[in-house]
Amino acid sequence: MTPPQPPPPQPPPAGPGPAPERRTTRRRWLIGLKVAVTAGLCAVLVARADWQAVWGGMRSIGVPLAAGVFLLLVGSVTLSAYKWRRVLAIHGIAYRFAELHRYCFIAMFFNNFLPTSIGGDGYRIYKTFGNGRSRSTSVVAVLVDRVTGIAALLVLGLVSAAVTYVARGDALSRAVLVLGGIGGAGALVVLVVVRGGVWRWAARFERVRAALELIREHALDYRRQPGRTARVILISFLFHLWNSMSFFVLLRFGVHASCTLAELFVVLALTNLIAVLPISINGIGVQDGSFIYLMGQYGVPYDQAFVVMLMNRALVVPISLIGGALYFAEPDRMATRAGA
């Protein structure tokens, strides 16, 4: 009788494979590329500056004016927290203003000391997960906060471009108006023509359909509360009017550049759109270079625009560090360190 044969050796269980490793490598290469682009752009901007004129511009700003601009920037964080609280209230969620105010400072820390500007939004979403309704509401609230802010800035940019074009007839304002018209027409086509097709297409995919249904559910909150929704939109405009003052004060009273508020809004709308391009760390270099170039189209010399961007970046750092101090002093983090 033939003795039973041992079972053939089984192959080792399939592991996750090289995909995670490839993703990690790709991510490292992407971050490295962004660092290189950021460093290269900053080097070009610094090399082109006349540092004698730059130091003169910094001295002309002075400590009192810089302190005033710092308070304006702190006010922007405060207004952002207030708007976020109003958005959450539309969804039936109540948070103390002081709590959201602290989260906004910490979000500034993440935005300026992490390699991506969405780190702050991720932190805000995470801190409002326990809102009593759903985690998806945390995501929707931050998304609405962002989208309404961008929309308000674009509207201000388009209106300012129209005002500037009537006054100057310049090529930059005309280009903004043309691009804005094309973008507005495209958005209208999407809303009127494509929307129904999107829902029919989404019905074929469970996850996509679930996501769109979630958006529709939260959109009803805004339709049921038009007064609160209008206030959020109004706060979005007020935020950008307030936020632009830091640039305007530095331009007009710091380096004494001849620039109107309408021209500044055109430039800020464009630079914020350009900064979305994921080619540098937090838009550093890209946003600065585009601001300097576009202000030059309205007659602001390179060194004056460079000083304004440099001072604005410098004043954001202490605000971010305040956020960092608040983050590391959070009660749960302190309790963890005490337990260790």
HELIX and SHEET records of a PDB file:
HELIX    1   1 ALA A   19  ARG A   48  1                                  30    
HELIX    2   2 TRP A   51  ILE A   90  1                                  40    
HELIX    3   3 PHE A   97  PHE A  113  1                                  17    
HELIX    4   4 GLY A  119  LYS A  127  1                                   9    
HELIX    5   5 ARG A  135  ARG A  168  1                                  34    
HELIX    6   6 ALA A  171  VAL A  189  1                                  19    
HELIX    7   7 VAL A  190  VAL A  194  3                                   5    
HELIX    8   8 ARG A  195  ALA A  202  1                                   8    
HELIX    9   9 GLU A  206  ARG A  224  1                                  19    
HELIX   10  10 PRO A  226  VAL A  249  1                                  24    
HELIX   11  11 LEU A  250  GLY A  254  3                                   5    
HELIX   12  12 LEU A  261  ILE A  274  1                                  14    
HELIX   13  13 ILE A  281  GLY A  283  5                                   3    
HELIX   14  14 VAL A  286  GLN A  297  1                                  12    
HELIX   15  15 TYR A  302  PHE A  328  1                                  27    
HELIX   16  16 PRO A  331  GLY A  339  1                                   9    
END                                                                             
